Structure formats: structure tokens, C-alpha cells
Amino acid sequence: MLIVVIVIFVIALTGFRIANEYERGVAFRLGRFTNVKGPGLYWLIPLFEWQKRIDIRTRTVTVERQETITKDSVTVKVDAVLWYRVVDPAKAIIAVENYNLAVHQIALTSLRNIIGQHQLDEVLKDRDTINKALKNIVDGATEDWGIEVELVEMKDVEIPEAMQRAMAREAEAFREKRARLIKAEAEQEASFKLSDGARQMAENPIALELRRMQMIAEVGAEQNTTTIVLMPSDFVNLAREFSQLMQQKAKS
């Protein structure tokens, strides 16, 4: 009798299980799902209940490089990284045979499909939008498996060398166009300034003569020569009158 009690006690002890904080145990009784156990210490009926332990931490999956064709018929190679976690351990065990492999395959096919729906410029410049769309597709497909997709990011987009050279020539042509436009705008602005200056000089002859004197002085300073200038009599008389007026103001 004592031996029987000891055997029963030992068998009962074998039913205790411990699950870490990041683990859950999906319990089955005679093949039928009962509940999700853990974390911590729990007990399973020996010989009648067993479990499938599952990790609920976020997992990282690398989606290997895929060769696909964009909407504008350019062949590219794209790889990505997927972050997901199990939110319903029971579904992850019961609804799909291998949820890790299933998520990986869904990410592969979805990546190829979504690249084929976008043009090359969109794939290169609008990655955030494509990443969000890819996340929604994969998350929707894995929801019934108790999987939540947290983030999807495209790592690298490789394009053919011929396309790279064509894009480099296009970028160079665009920069040259910008440079020419800026130069043309500068020349146009300078012509407006020159026209405005010419109009003001035409309205005020004295300003024209002063500008001429300034130019002559600059030429003489640069060439280190003596310059003889014939001054119009009107300018000389006007300068004399201006000097006399200044003297009268000084005396007053």
C-alpha cells in the first residue's frame, strides 16, 4: 500500500511544470485543447495531459533577397526584415502546423506582389508607404494564426547596373538643368538692374557723369596711367554752382 502511495505521489510530482515569463504552455487533455498555462508554476494531469510550449517574445525574420519586376518592368532584387510575435498561443499551435515557416512564406510572397504593384521610383523613394502596406498584408494574413506583425522594413533594393548608369545620367542632367536655370535667372535679374540704372541715369545726367568719373578713376588705378578727361561745360558750371552753394551754407 505504501509503495502504491509513493508511486502515485511521484507521478503527481511529474505533472508540475514551470513556464518563464515569456513562455506559455498550450495544454491538451486526451488530444483536446483545454487552456493556456503559465507563466510560473502549474500542474498537468500526468499521462492524460500534455503541452506545447511556445515563446511569445518578438521574433525577427529575415526575408531573403527576392528578384522581382516592378510595375514599369524593371527587374530589382529586394530583401526585408519582419518583426512579429505570438498574441494567441492556442491559435498559433492549433490553426497552423509551423507558424514560423508560415509567416516567412507569407512575407516572401507578399514582398514580391507589392513590389510588382509599384514603379521603380516609388520603390526607391517611398519605402515607408510600401512598408506599411506590406505590414498590413502580412498582418491580415497571419491574424487567424494568432500572430501580430509589429514592423516590416525593406533593407536594400538592388537595381541593374545599366539602370544605375541611366539614373546617374538623369541626375547629372537634372543638376545641369538647375545650374542653367539659376544662371539664366541671375542674368535676367542683372538685366533688370542694369535697365533700371540706365533709366535713372537717363533721367539724371549728373548721375551719368559721376558714374563715368568713377569708371575712369577705376581704370586709372588699375592700369597705373594718367588719364585726361574732357568734361562737358554744363557739368563744370553745375559743379561750380554746387560749390558756391555749399560755401554760402557754410558761412550762414
C-alpha positions in Angstrom: 0.0 0.0 0.0 2.8 2.4 0.9 4.5 1.6 -2.4 1.3 2.5 -4.3 1.0 5.8 -2.4 4.6 6.6 -3.2 4.2 5.8 -6.9 1.1 7.9 -7.1 2.9 10.8 -5.3 5.9 10.6 -7.7 3.6 10.5 -10.7 1.7 13.6 -9.3 5.0 15.4 -8.9 5.9 14.8 -12.5 2.9 16.8 -13.6 4.3 20.1 -12.3 5.6 22.5 -15.0 7.3 25.9 -14.9 7.0 28.4 -17.7 9.1 31.5 -17.9 7.5 35.0 -18.1 8.0 34.9 -21.9 6.6 31.4 -22.4 3.1 29.9 -22.4 2.1 26.2 -22.4 -0.8 25.2 -24.6 -2.3 22.2 -22.7 -4.2 19.3 -24.3 -6.2 16.6 -22.4 -6.5 13.3 -24.3 -5.9 15.3 -27.5 -8.3 18.1 -26.9 -7.3 21.7 -26.2 -8.1 22.7 -22.6 -6.4 26.1 -21.9 -3.2 28.1 -22.0 -0.9 27.7 -18.9 1.7 30.0 -17.4 3.7 31.9 -16.7 5.0 30.4 -13.5 4.2 27.1 -11.8 1.2 25.0 -13.0 0.2 21.3 -13.0 -0.8 18.9 -15.7 -2.5 15.6 -15.1 0.2 13.0 -15.7 -0.5 10.6 -18.6 -3.7 12.4 -19.5 -2.5 16.0 -20.3 0.5 17.3 -22.2 1.5 20.6 -23.5 3.1 22.5 -26.4 5.4 25.3 -25.1 5.6 28.5 -27.1 7.7 31.6 -27.0 5.7 34.9 -27.1 8.6 37.3 -27.5 9.0 39.3 -30.6 10.9 37.4 -33.3 12.9 38.7 -36.2 12.7 37.1 -39.6 15.0 38.0 -42.5 13.2 37.8 -45.8 15.9 36.7 -48.2 16.6 38.7 -51.3 13.9 38.2 -54.0 14.2 39.0 -57.7 11.0 40.6 -58.9 9.7 43.0 -61.6 8.3 46.4 -60.8 5.2 47.9 -62.4 7.3 49.7 -65.0 9.1 46.4 -66.0 12.4 46.9 -64.1 14.0 43.9 -62.6 15.1 44.5 -59.0 16.3 42.5 -56.1 14.7 43.3 -52.7 15.2 41.9 -49.2 13.4 42.8 -46.0 13.2 42.2 -42.2 10.0 41.2 -40.4 9.2 41.6 -36.7 6.3 39.6 -35.3 5.1 37.9 -32.1 2.5 35.4 -30.9 -0.5 37.0 -29.3 -2.7 33.9 -29.2 -0.7 30.8 -28.3 -3.6 28.4 -28.8 -4.2 29.6 -32.4 -0.5 29.5 -33.2 -0.4 25.8 -32.3 -3.8 24.7 -33.5 -4.5 26.8 -36.6 -1.2 26.3 -38.4 1.4 23.5 -38.4 4.5 25.7 -38.3 3.7 29.3 -37.7 7.3 30.4 -38.1 7.6 28.9 -41.6 4.1 30.1 -42.5 4.9 33.7 -41.6 8.1 33.6 -43.5 6.4 32.3 -46.7 3.6 34.9 -46.4 6.3 37.6 -46.1 8.1 36.3 -49.2 5.1 36.2 -51.5 3.7 39.5 -50.2 7.0 41.2 -50.8 7.1 40.0 -54.4 3.5 41.0 -55.0 3.7 44.5 -53.6 6.9 45.4 -55.5 5.1 44.4 -58.7 2.3 46.9 -57.9 4.7 49.9 -57.7 7.0 51.7 -60.1 10.8 51.8 -59.5 10.8 55.5 -58.4 8.1 54.6 -55.7 10.2 51.6 -54.5 13.3 53.8 -54.1 11.7 57.0 -52.7 8.5 55.9 -51.0 9.6 53.0 -48.9 7.6 54.0 -45.8 4.3 53.7 -47.7 5.4 50.3 -49.1 6.5 49.1 -45.7 3.2 50.0 -44.2 1.2 48.3 -47.0 3.4 45.2 -46.7 2.8 45.1 -42.9 -1.0 45.3 -43.3 -1.0 42.5 -45.9 1.1 40.1 -43.8 -0.7 41.1 -40.6 -4.0 40.4 -42.1 -2.9 37.0 -43.4 -1.5 35.9 -40.1 -4.3 37.2 -37.8 -6.1 33.9 -37.9 -2.9 32.2 -36.7 -2.7 34.3 -33.5 0.3 36.3 -34.9 0.7 40.0 -34.7 3.1 41.7 -37.2 4.8 44.6 -35.5 7.0 46.0 -38.2 8.2 45.3 -41.7 11.2 47.1 -43.3 12.8 46.8 -46.7 16.6 46.6 -46.2 18.0 47.0 -49.6 16.9 47.5 -53.2 19.4 46.4 -55.9 18.8 47.6 -59.4 20.8 46.6 -62.6 24.0 48.4 -63.4 22.6 49.7 -66.7 19.7 51.2 -64.8 22.1 52.7 -62.2 24.1 54.4 -65.0 20.9 55.7 -66.6 19.7 57.1 -63.3 23.1 58.7 -62.7 23.0 60.4 -66.2 19.4 61.6 -65.4 20.5 63.1 -62.1 23.5 64.8 -63.8 21.2 66.2 -66.5 18.8 67.5 -63.8 21.7 69.2 -61.9 22.9 70.8 -65.2 19.4 72.0 -65.9 19.2 73.5 -62.5 22.5 75.2 -62.9 21.5 76.7 -66.2 18.1 77.9 -64.9 19.9 79.6 -61.9 22.4 81.3 -64.3 19.5 82.4 -66.6 17.6 83.8 -63.6 20.7 85.7 -62.4 21.3 87.2 -65.9 17.6 88.2 -66.1 17.8 89.9 -62.7 21.1 91.6 -63.6 19.5 92.9 -66.8 16.6 94.3 -64.8 19.0 96.1 -62.5 21.0 97.5 -65.5 17.9 98.7 -67.2 16.7 100.4 -64.0 20.2 102.0 -63.6 20.2 103.2 -67.2 16.7 104.7 -66.8 17.8 106.6 -63.7 20.9 107.9 -65.4 18.9 109.0 -68.4 16.6 110.9 -66.1 19.6 112.5 -64.2 22.6 113.4 -66.5 24.7 114.3 -63.5 24.5 110.7 -62.2 25.8 109.5 -65.6 28.7 111.9 -65.4 29.5 110.8 -61.9 29.4 107.2 -62.9 31.7 108.0 -65.8 34.2 109.7 -63.5 34.1 106.7 -61.2 34.8 104.4 -64.0 37.7 106.5 -65.3 39.2 106.6 -61.8 39.0 102.8 -61.5 40.6 102.3 -64.9 43.4 104.7 -64.0 44.0 102.9 -60.7 44.2 99.5 -62.3 46.4 100.4 -65.2 48.7 102.9 -63.3 48.3 105.5 -66.0 47.4 109.2 -66.3 44.0 109.8 -67.8 43.0 113.1 -69.5 39.2 113.6 -69.5 37.3 116.3 -71.3 34.5 117.5 -69.0 31.3 119.0 -70.5 30.9 122.7 -69.7 27.5 122.1 -68.3 28.9 119.7 -65.8 31.7 122.1 -64.9 29.2 125.0 -64.4 26.9 122.8 -62.3 29.8 121.7 -60.2 30.9 125.4 -59.7 27.3 126.4 -58.7 27.1 123.5 -56.3 30.4 124.5 -54.7 29.3 128.1 -54.3 26.0 127.0 -52.7 27.9 124.8 -50.2 30.1 127.8 -49.3 27.1 130.0 -48.7 25.6 127.4 -46.4 28.9 127.2 -44.5 29.0 130.9 -44.0 25.4 131.1 -42.8 
